[in-house]
Amino acid sequence: MPKLTETFALKVPQTKAGTDKHRDSEIRGLVLFVGKRSKTWYFQKDVGGQTKRVLIGRFPVISAQAARQTALAFALDWGRGAGKQIQIGAPTLEAAMEAYLMRPKLRSEAHKTGMRLQFSRHLKDWLKLPLDEISKSMVATRHREMAKTPSAANHTLKYFRTVYNHTRRTIGLPECPTMAIEWYEERPNGTIIEDLKQWRVTVNNLHNPIHKVFYELVLFTGLRKAEALSLEWKNVCEDHIHLPLTKNGRSFDLPILQFHHEILAPLRGLSREWVFPSPKSSSGYVGKPERMKWGPHAHRRTFATVARKRECCPSSSHVTGGEGTALRVLGPEGMRC
């Protein structure tokens, strides 16, 4: 084992992958962690088969001399018994992510799958790094590297921030390094269905009748795509649709009318469990409905837009489509046009 001097810390090369740990030959517990981009001082001690570790700081901000003095102080505190309160070392990003995803009140499985996918796609080289080795410059650089897809860049690093801050509640970590990021401006396209007569013709021409009912339901309820596709018959009640888990992690009861039951009537009897069944899908229900000019979220926005317009100005029409007011177009008469 080498003596961890200033010269040694300067000359030891960064790793090409993973992290090398260099223990000091004189001060038991002083360790220099060397990764691809950083060198970090720690004091650690094995107790009952578990390594307990405390962060001293990054080199060269923290010099070798300062790290050695700090490690000696920790060793003294440990000898007096105060070291029993020393913190467990920072977890890797992968471990922190899985701990976050284990929260009992977390959102849907789709949300969990999405986070894992984003991390494996864009932050794969960070997954084995301890959180306190991921620096401000690293997150700012990664954000800039993803500039061609601003939305993905923002969402990925905001997911990282969520995991980091969740871990920070129980582990002594510095402020999240995403504070160095200048977030890209995101402008939702705000597309709505302007011509509902054209929409009706398009929906009627869909090859799959199950997909046709799906688009009708999301337009007349404002349900999200995943909420509608995973709908079970047991949650379709006489006067409401029960959503056990929405995007915000809570359940919700959506009031419905006889008209909504008429929309769903063609699907009765296809499956005892799923409203939109698919025998080819591993989940048991449709995963990707046939694409059309307006996506599922455009249907949701149209529902919300018409509802707001009717609330603010009941006598006006906002969405074109021929005769009648917007409410009439989004009601039973519009369905039968």
Secondary structure in CASP SS format (residue, H / E / C, confidence):
PFRMAT SS
TARGET T0000
AUTHOR 0000-0000-0000
METHOD secondary structure of the structure
MODEL  1
M C 1.00
P C 1.00
K C 1.00
L C 1.00
T C 1.00
E H 1.00
T H 1.00
F H 1.00
A H 1.00
L H 1.00
K H 1.00
V C 1.00
P C 1.00
Q C 1.00
T C 1.00
K C 1.00
A C 1.00
G C 1.00
T C 1.00
D E 1.00
K E 1.00
H E 1.00
R E 1.00
D C 1.00
S C 1.00
E C 1.00
I C 1.00
R C 1.00
G C 1.00
L E 1.00
V E 1.00
L E 1.00
F E 1.00
V E 1.00
G C 1.00
K C 1.00
R C 1.00
S C 1.00
K E 1.00
T E 1.00
W E 1.00
Y E 1.00
F E 1.00
Q E 1.00
K E 1.00
D E 1.00
V E 1.00
G C 1.00
G C 1.00
Q E 1.00
T E 1.00
K E 1.00
R E 1.00
V E 1.00
L E 1.00
I E 1.00
G E 1.00
R E 1.00
F E 1.00
P C 1.00
V C 1.00
I C 1.00
S C 1.00
A H 1.00
Q H 1.00
A H 1.00
A H 1.00
R H 1.00
Q H 1.00
T H 1.00
A H 1.00
L H 1.00
A H 1.00
F H 1.00
A H 1.00
L H 1.00
D H 1.00
W H 1.00
G H 1.00
R C 1.00
G C 1.00
A H 1.00
G H 1.00
K H 1.00
Q H 1.00
I C 1.00
Q C 1.00
I C 1.00
G C 1.00
A C 1.00
P C 1.00
T E 1.00
L H 1.00
E H 1.00
A H 1.00
A H 1.00
M H 1.00
E H 1.00
A H 1.00
Y H 1.00
L H 1.00
M C 1.00
R C 1.00
P C 1.00
K C 1.00
L C 1.00
R C 1.00
S C 1.00
E H 1.00
A H 1.00
H H 1.00
K H 1.00
T H 1.00
G H 1.00
M H 1.00
R H 1.00
L H 1.00
Q H 1.00
F H 1.00
S H 1.00
R H 1.00
H H 1.00
L C 1.00
K H 1.00
D H 1.00
W H 1.00
L C 1.00
K C 1.00
L C 1.00
P E 1.00
L H 1.00
D H 1.00
E H 1.00
I C 1.00
S C 1.00
K H 1.00
S H 1.00
M H 1.00
V H 1.00
A H 1.00
T H 1.00
R H 1.00
H H 1.00
R H 1.00
E H 1.00
M C 1.00
A C 1.00
K C 1.00
T C 1.00
P H 1.00
S H 1.00
A H 1.00
A H 1.00
N H 1.00
H H 1.00
T H 1.00
L H 1.00
K H 1.00
Y H 1.00
F H 1.00
R H 1.00
T H 1.00
V H 1.00
Y H 1.00
N H 1.00
H H 1.00
T H 1.00
R H 1.00
R C 1.00
T C 1.00
I C 1.00
G C 1.00
L C 1.00
P C 1.00
E C 1.00
C C 1.00
P H 1.00
T H 1.00
M H 1.00
A H 1.00
I C 1.00
E C 1.00
W C 1.00
Y C 1.00
E C 1.00
E C 1.00
R C 1.00
P C 1.00
N C 1.00
G C 1.00
T C 1.00
I C 1.00
I C 1.00
E C 1.00
D E 1.00
L H 1.00
K H 1.00
Q H 1.00
W H 1.00
R H 1.00
V H 1.00
T H 1.00
V H 1.00
N H 1.00
N C 1.00
L C 1.00
H C 1.00
N C 1.00
P H 1.00
I H 1.00
H H 1.00
K H 1.00
V H 1.00
F H 1.00
Y H 1.00
E H 1.00
L H 1.00
V H 1.00
L H 1.00
F H 1.00
T H 1.00
G C 1.00
L C 1.00
R C 1.00
K H 1.00
A H 1.00
E H 1.00
A H 1.00
L H 1.00
S C 1.00
L C 1.00
E E 1.00
W H 1.00
K H 1.00
N H 1.00
V E 1.00
C C 1.00
E C 1.00
D C 1.00
H E 1.00
I E 1.00
H E 1.00
L E 1.00
P C 1.00
L C 1.00
T C 1.00
K C 1.00
N C 1.00
G C 1.00
R C 1.00
S C 1.00
F E 1.00
D E 1.00
L E 1.00
P E 1.00
I C 1.00
L C 1.00
Q H 1.00
F H 1.00
H H 1.00
H H 1.00
E H 1.00
I H 1.00
L H 1.00
A H 1.00
P H 1.00
L H 1.00
R C 1.00
G C 1.00
L C 1.00
S C 1.00
R C 1.00
E C 1.00
W E 1.00
V C 1.00
F C 1.00
P E 1.00
S C 1.00
P C 1.00
K C 1.00
S C 1.00
S C 1.00
S C 1.00
G C 1.00
Y E 1.00
V C 1.00
G C 1.00
K C 1.00
P C 1.00
E C 1.00
R C 1.00
M C 1.00
K C 1.00
W C 1.00
G C 1.00
P H 1.00
H H 1.00
A H 1.00
H H 1.00
R H 1.00
R H 1.00
T H 1.00
F H 1.00
A H 1.00
T H 1.00
V H 1.00
A H 1.00
R H 1.00
K H 1.00
R H 1.00
E H 1.00
C H 1.00
C C 1.00
P C 1.00
S C 1.00
S C 1.00
S C 1.00
H C 1.00
V C 1.00
T E 1.00
G C 1.00
G C 1.00
E C 1.00
G C 1.00
T C 1.00
A H 1.00
L H 1.00
R H 1.00
V H 1.00
L C 1.00
G C 1.00
P H 1.00
E H 1.00
G H 1.00
M H 1.00
R C 1.00
C C 1.00
END
